[in-house]
């Protein structure tokens, strides 16, 4: 189900009461906003991120070695982008 909310001048939104009740969100609770590539997710914080992530790759068929290789390739691409950006700044 989707809910429409309005952002205040301070960047605040009101979580609809139905969702607060369903997920037991109370005043003072901390939540995590995650930028998920075109979508914003609102999640409860996890106490142990490592434990919470355990098994998250199982459905992908990806091994930890595959995951690490993917992360290293991603890091290398980001390093290249950063180097190009710094070169542009230096030359301007």
C-alpha positions as semicolon CSV with decimal commas, in nm:
position;residue;x (nm);y (nm);z (nm)
1;X;0,000;0,000;0,000
2;X;0,123;0,351;-0,077
3;X;0,075;0,661;0,135
4;X;0,111;1,020;0,022
5;X;0,292;1,247;0,269
6;X;0,398;1,611;0,252
7;X;0,746;1,731;0,338
8;X;0,751;2,029;0,575
9;X;0,981;2,330;0,541
10;X;1,211;2,154;0,789
11;X;1,223;1,839;0,575
12;X;0,994;1,647;0,809
13;X;0,720;1,401;0,716
14;X;0,445;1,242;0,923
15;X;0,428;0,863;0,916
16;X;0,060;0,765;0,887
17;X;-0,087;0,625;1,208
18;X;-0,173;0,293;1,041
19;X;0,195;0,233;0,965
20;X;0,310;0,353;1,308
21;X;0,073;0,106;1,472
22;X;0,155;-0,183;1,238
23;X;0,530;-0,142;1,286
24;X;0,509;-0,025;1,648
25;X;0,686;0,303;1,577
26;X;0,668;0,537;1,875
27;X;0,781;0,891;1,949
28;X;1,158;0,903;1,987
29;X;1,222;0,583;1,788
30;X;1,512;0,606;1,543
31;X;1,465;0,496;1,184
32;X;1,709;0,460;0,895
33;X;1,650;0,626;0,556
34;X;1,814;0,429;0,276
35;X;1,870;0,566;-0,074
36;X;1,801;0,262;-0,288
37;X;1,878;0,402;-0,633
38;X;1,566;0,599;-0,715
39;X;1,367;0,490;-0,410
40;X;1,384;0,593;-0,046
41;X;1,329;0,319;0,210
42;X;1,245;0,383;0,573
43;X;1,378;0,101;0,790
44;X;1,419;0,023;1,157
45;X;1,783;0,034;1,265
46;X;1,950;-0,303;1,309
47;X;2,132;-0,384;1,630
48;X;2,392;-0,605;1,460
49;X;2,436;-0,522;1,089
50;X;2,661;-0,824;1,032
51;X;2,410;-1,066;1,180
52;X;2,125;-0,894;0,998
53;X;2,304;-0,938;0,664
54;X;2,375;-1,307;0,725
55;X;2,219;-1,516;0,450
56;X;2,124;-1,216;0,236
57;X;2,325;-1,350;-0,061
58;X;2,177;-1,700;-0,046
59;X;1,890;-1,629;-0,285
60;X;2,128;-1,477;-0,544
61;X;2,340;-1,788;-0,586
62;X;2,641;-1,562;-0,527
63;X;2,929;-1,689;-0,318
64;X;3,122;-1,466;-0,080
65;X;3,414;-1,478;-0,324
66;X;3,181;-1,353;-0,601
67;X;3,052;-1,081;-0,371
68;X;3,403;-0,967;-0,277
69;X;3,508;-0,962;-0,643
70;X;3,203;-0,754;-0,727
71;X;3,279;-0,511;-0,443
72;X;3,645;-0,479;-0,550
73;X;3,539;-0,409;-0,910
74;X;3,291;-0,148;-0,786
75;X;3,558;0,012;-0,568
76;X;3,798;0,021;-0,863
77;X;3,534;0,195;-1,079
78;X;3,470;0,450;-0,805
79;X;3,845;0,511;-0,767
80;X;3,869;0,572;-1,144
81;X;3,580;0,817;-1,131
82;X;3,740;0,999;-0,838
83;X;4,075;1,018;-1,019
84;X;3,906;1,159;-1,332
85;X;3,717;1,411;-1,122
86;X;4,033;1,522;-0,942
87;X;4,216;1,551;-1,274
88;X;3,938;1,774;-1,412
89;X;3,952;1,995;-1,104
90;X;4,332;2,018;-1,121
91;X;4,322;2,116;-1,490
92;X;4,055;2,383;-1,452
